Amino acid sequence: MAFFRQFPKVGYDFQQNGVITNIIDIFRSVKVDTIFLDDMSTYQYYQVRNGERPDIVSTILYGSPDYYWTFFVINEHLKTGLSGWPMNSDEFEDYMDLEYSGTVIDTEPNVKYTPDGTIADYENSLAGRFKIGEIINGQTSLASGLLKEKNIGMSQLILGGVSGNFRVNERIAGATSGSTVVTSRVYLHRDAPHHYVGSDGLEIYSSRFIDENLTSQGVRPEAADFRLSPVSYYEFETQLNDERGKLRVVRPNMIFQFSQLYSKLINQ
């Protein structure tokens, strides 16, 4: 069935001239847990495969494309509509090309300690340095790019419109702010670390943790079995897209009952 055919109609005077037009009340909603009280016997999970649209998944599960709307009713991440549906491989690559087309410069601040062992300074830190929108210039490579974003926690400058190739261990300067730091690593945006994951499963979103607690090989000195691995922006977005594809769906033997009861409740 067409989803909005289930909804009641409401009269509305568009021209404010006394002529009433009946339109579908699309703002009517039903809280799903009032239907089956989140009964586990009602639902199962389905992993959307590459390129499967809502109507295709509905046909696979229920033998008809007409129940596509149930996915959007019972999954929170789909409440915003198709924007929450997992991208196919071509859409995903286009998205990555658009959103992560720039260059990331990692500045890796060094922790400086006082004689008594307390932290005195984060040398090469981005805190208080550089301005969004200014041009960043490489002093050795002569490369340049527009600063789009700063990720202070991960010690990253994210640049767009890059001309030339920035180098590792070169000093870079902001054309407007005059701020300078030394580069540690240079990445394509999609390949740069979004965060780190320890072998204990801990997710780390600050490079300061690495400097303060780990050796340069990503090993905590007092725990040689601890390892830290970067998760790139590409890997992070891939994980998110895969998670969007894990749908809670109504079991096939319950779909007709679910549909009928939803239609009844939406019209109350």
N, C-alpha and C positions, 0 to 999 in steps of 0.2 A: 504494500500500500504506500501511497505517497505520504510522507511524514506529516505535513501540515494539514492534510485532509482530516486528520484526527482532531484538530483543534477547533474549539468553538469560534463562532463569529461574533463580532461586536459592531454596533452601529457607530459611525463617525461622520460628523458634519465637516467635510473638508473645506467648503467655501463659506461656512458659517452663514448659510442662507436658508437653513431649515431642511435641506435635502440630505437625507441620511443614506449613507452607503455602508453596506455590510462588508466588513473586511475580516480576515483571519486574525485572531488574537494571538500573535506570535510570542507575546510576552508571558503567556500562561506556561507554567512549569509544574513538574511533579518531582518531589524528592524520591529518588529511586528506591531508597531503603524502606520506604513506606509500602512498596509493592510486595517484595519478597523478604524483607527484613534481612537482606544480605545472606540469605540461606545459601550455603556452599553447594548444595545440591542443584541450585539454579544456574550456577556459573561454571565456566571453565576458562582456560587461557589459550590464546591462539597467537602464534608468532607470524606477523605479516612478512611475506617474502617479497623480494625485489620487484617493484612495479605493480603489486597488487593494490587495486583501488578498493574503496569501501564496498561498491556494488559487486565486485568480483569476490571479495571475502564472504559477503552475504550469500552469494550463489554457491560457493564452496561449502559453506556450513549448513545452509538452509534450503538449497535448491532453488532459490529465488533471489533476485537483487533487491527485493522490496524491503528487506529488514536492515538495510545499511544504517538507518538512523539509530538503531539500538546501540551501536558502538559509541555514538556521540552522547548518548544519554547516560551510559553507565561507566564511562571512563573519564576521570577528572581532566586528564591532559588533553582531551578532545572537546572540552566545553567551549573552546574558542573557535571550533570549526576545523576546516581542512588544514589550517596552519599547524595543527598539532599532529597531523597524519605523517607517518615516516616518509622521507623523500626516497625516490628510487635512485639508482646509482648515478644516472645522468644529472638529475636535479641536485643531488648531493655535491657532485663535482662543480657544478655551476655555482652553487651556494658558497663552496669553499673558495673558488676563484674570486667571487665578489667580496666576501667578508674577510678573507685572509690573503689578500693579494700583495701585501707589503713585505717589508723587511724588519726583523727584530734584532736589535743590538742588546746583547746581554752584558751588563757592566760588572757583575759579580763583586759586590763590596767586600773588602777585607776588614775583618774585625781587629781593632787595635786594643790592647789591654794595658792597664796600669800595672805597676810593679806588684800590687797586692792581688792582681788577678781579676779585677773588675773591668767591664767593658768601658773603654774611653771614647771610642769613635768607630764609625763605620766608614772607612776610607773608600771613596768611589761610590758612595751611596747616591741615589737619585733624589732623596728627600730634599726639597727646597731648591732643586736645580732644574733648569730647562722650563720652557713655557710651551704649552700646547699651541700649535699653529706656527711655531718658528721653524726656520730652516736649520738643519743639523749638518755640519760640514766635517768631513774627515781631513785631519791635518796632514796625513801622509798620502792617502789614496786619492784625495781631492773629490771623493764621492760626496753627494749631498742628497737630502731627502726632507720631506715635510713631517714634523712630529705630529702624529695623529693621536697618540695615547701614551700614557706612562703607566706601567704596572710596577709600582714601587716595591711591593712585596716580593715580586719575582725579579726585581732589578732589571726591568726591560724597558727599552725605548722602542715604540712601534712606529715605523716610518712608512709613508706612502710617497709615490712619485719619485722613487729613488733613481738617481743618475750615477752611474759608475758602481764600483764594488767596494764597500767598506772592508777594512782589514782587521784582523785580530791583533790586539795589543797596540792599536794606534789611538792617539788622543783625538777626541771629537769635541766640537765646540758648537754652542748655540749662537746663531747669528744675531739674535736679539738680546737674549739674556746674558750672553758671555760665559755661561756655565760650561765647564769642561769635565770630562771623565775619560778613562781609558777603557777601550772595549775589551771584553773577555772572549765573547763568541759572537758570531754573526749567522743568522738563520733566515731562511724563507719563513714568513709568518706561520704558515701551516705546520712547519717542522719544529718550531720553537717549543720549549717546555711550557705547557699550561700549568702543570703542577708536578709534584713528585710523589711516588708511592714507595713506602718502606717495605721490606720483606715481612714485616709484622702487620701489613695492611694499612698502616697509618698514612693518610693523605696529607701532604705538606704543601702549603701555598706561600711559603716565604723562603727565599734563598738565604736569609739570615740564619735560619735553623741549620742549614748545611754548614755555613761558616763557623757557627758557634759549637756545633755538636759532632760534625763529621770531618774526616780527612778529605783530601781532594779526590780520593777514589770512591767517595760515598760510603765509607765504612766508619762506624762509630768506634773510636779507639778501644773503649772498654768492652765492646761486644763485636768481635770480629765476624760473627755470623750475620750481622745486620747489613743489608744492602739497600741502596736507594736508587730507584729507577725513574727516569723522566717519562711523563705522559704528554705527548705533543698535543697541540691544538687540534690537529687532524684526528688523532686517536680519541681525544675527548669528545669531539663532535660526532664521531662514528659511534661511540658508546651511547650518547644521547639519542641519536637517531635509532639505534637498535632498541633502546628502552621504549621509545615511542611506539615501536612495532609490537610490543608485548601487550596485547589487548585482553581485557576481561570481556568475555562474550557470554550470552545466554546459551545454555545447552540446547541443541536442536530439538529435543523432545519437550522443551518448555517454551519455545519461541512464540508459538501461537497464543498460549495462555498469557505470557508476558505482554504481548502486543495488545491483546484484547483488554487486559486489565489496565494497561497504561492509557489506552484510548478512553476507557470509562472514567478514570481518575482525572484526566486532563479536562474533561468536560463537566466536572462537578462544580 
